[in-house]
Amino acid sequence: MKPAASPQGVLVMSNDLLTPFAKTSDYLAAALERRGIPAYVRDNAEGRLLTYLFSDVMAPKAPQAQQAIRDSLRDLIEFTGIDTILSLDLNWYVTPELFVHDTAIQSIHSLWFDDFRSWCTSPMNPCFPVEGDVFQQHIKHPKVTHHFYGNSQALEARLLGFTHQRITRLAAPRHLIQDETACTRTDKLAFIGNPGFRGKPSPEAVKMMEAGAEIADLRTFSRNAALRNPDVRSIEWYKQEPTFRNLLAVALEARRRFPYEPALQILQMAGTHYPRAFEFVNEKGIALDVAFLIKLVNRYDRPAFVHRLWKRGWIDVYSAADEWEPYGITALPYINFHDLPGHYRMYAAHLNAPNAIRDATANEKLFEIAASGRLSINLDSPDVRSCYDPGEIMLVDSLAGLEAATEQVLRDPDAALASGEKARHRSAREHLWDHRVASMFGE
Amino acid sequence: MEMSDRSLVLVLGNDLNRDAAKTSHHLCSALGRLGMGAIARDSRLIRWAADAVAHESPERADAYETMVVAKWNKFIFDYGFDVVISLDLNWLFSSRLFLDADKVKQIHSFWFGDMGTHLQAAPMFSTAPHTVLDLINHSKVSHHAFGRGQTSELALLGVQRIGTTALAAPAEFLEADEPCSEYGKLAFQGDPGLGVSPTPQALAALERGDGMATLRRMAGQEILDALPAGELTLSWIRQCPTVTDLLAAAVALRLAQPQTAAVQLLEETRATYPAAWDFLQRNHLVIEAAMLVKAINRYDRLAMVKRLSRRGWLDVFGASEQWKPFGIEARPVMTIPQMAAHYRRYPAHLNLPHFWRDGAADEQLFEIAACGRLSLNLDGPELRLSYDADQIALAPSDESFEAAAEEIVRDPSAAFAAGEKARRRTADKHLWEHRLGKVLA
């Protein structure tokens, strides 16, 4: 698909209930402004909160609420000559037909951040209800382009029938390139983030981590747990289609063996062995739910990485203290976005393990750590390799490999800093939001 | 108040108003150039929702406010904002926000409109048990008025920590280099600025081409005649009959000094009508009374636009339905990003602020200057504080106004030279960076 023409003005629709979305919206706007494209970030959280909280009492008021949202944004579009809408996920979709049928709007861009299933099921994203297939028609409208940051995500979207799609990797904000805060921590790595998968870990899995289990063992454990203790919905699916269990078993095993292959691709492959079950999945419209179960084979990847280094006293963990506590990890306080560049720079190296739900794609932190001129140690996956070379980041595929790499970094932090500098140069050349915006609009 | 090395500023706008949306955007750009991070957000929808919930489902208003506040507190915390800036009180939509956030050290209200209008147009969650005044006089909050009249009005209302700093222009406008293409004409962008429907007499006077002095006298009479007819003003008169005399005296003063701040003129009547002044002040009605005095100038803009249009010297840009009753065919308003190029296309621009701005220097004065173009203004002391007479055109009367326009139309070279001088002065003193520098120092 050809890039869109340079916009006259861009409305970036954020949802400030989810601050990582808000942050990225602001980075996108800053990159657009640097290209001389006026960009205005507006939040839709209040509109969504209103829908969520008052859907019963406020139902008669819904048309006025939709009108208020439309008026608010319509005025801005008119004042500023906005012709393009940009948002993470479907944050542009608050009320039906808001932008799709607005003749002033030439193009709408969804930069997918989360997956479609999570977006539609999150309580943070209610929007005004529409009947029939209007929602599908709107998100597949010719004006709308969907940008995916990884192959797996693009595959999921194709399955859902998204027609206008492109692969556009995540990126770093340019201000990270300019931060020169000194490195003061060479005796430890840092990990900034939560355990990735919300929900309490199995005590057995934590015991395995304590006992020094390898990551492959934990994936096997997750596979077995999914088959032995199916959730309520899976049990129902087993009843409705007995071969479904076989399909799931094959898919889970495939994921265990090929942990970075897109879950949907694995499901399709398993479907060739169990066509009736695969047909059942398609007929029921549960492909994304099943893909989610497959992704969960990797659910302990991130916690296990962090846990292994924590046990050795080699890592500082920041944020989500209550979520880390069940893993026996005491996390340091949350770092706000303003202080993030300083924290990236403070350490010579960072651990970066993607969220299992993201299917081992290159996450935002990969680019942010690199733009900060610091080394990241990552799970070796094709998506990550396509963004940086091994001299710029470190790639490992086991906990033993992680320990060895960390030991090397702690022994020779200067080498880590040199790699970080290379990663910073690469980021400045290729992986800023400015590059993404340029590739979307005209270059 | 200390600023951190690199402050992060939340700029809160309200898209209900074109100027608020525009200025919020310019403020963010200027803060970025000052080395501070700045993030803009809008409060229009929250205000609508607060109002809708309060009316439709008051029992849930508290729950909704709690959710909104929780969202904003998380937003403030995650970003690490330490300064909040807004036009008017756009930062104040809930009494539970910003003031209690430890991280937020400073809150700045850049006054653009007046408080009464702002509170009417921008509903918010209930402030109980506090009053709006309690909240806006919090020790973190500073108020920045753009004119002397506005400063006096805020002080009279009991607002504390008020500074006076002129409005400004965006630095981006200095870069505008569009050539002049509309020789032989000036431009004006805006609405008729009347606020009420014109009387048939006023319409006829405008058609006849009556001057500003005549129209001001007419407006003064209309205002005084309407006092016993208006529900609000009638109640004033019933409670304190000498209010009529005080207002008549203030109207007379304004007719003699049309560019002097209305509040200042009202205060001059105080010694003669102490009971009436006392009544107005005790009942917090001085600002309403001042608005009546300001309205004496309500036909100024129309009179000048009509006068130049009749000569074929003016292109008007504005809402066509508002201009139509006055026989003027207006072209569509420029979008905000088109403004600089628009200013550059004409050798000069008519700049006539709304009457309620009380003769203070408005934003357009600085924007036209930043684009290197001459503005033609009604002479007033506040404008002279910002630019010299060889940088902008200042006309004290209808005749001099028309003469200045004729000169520009005949030979724009002097206008271009003055515009260039105005651009240099703006670059040195009147950018948003300068205003922010003073305010945040």
Interface residues (C-beta under 8 A of the other chain):
Chain A: Q8 G9 D16 L17 T19 A22 K23 D26 E33 P38 Y40 V41 R42 D43 A45 E46 G47 L49 L50 L53 F54 V57 M58 K61 Q64 A65 A68 I69 S72 L73 D75 L76 E78 F79 T80 G81 H175 Y334 N336 F337 H338 D339
Chain B: R6 L8 D15 L16 R18 A21 K22 H25 S29 G37 I39 A40 R41 D42 R44 L45 I46 W48 A49 A52 V53 E56 S57 R60 A63 Y64 M67 V68 K71 W72 K74 F75 F77 D78 Y79 G80 F81 T335 I336 P337 Q338
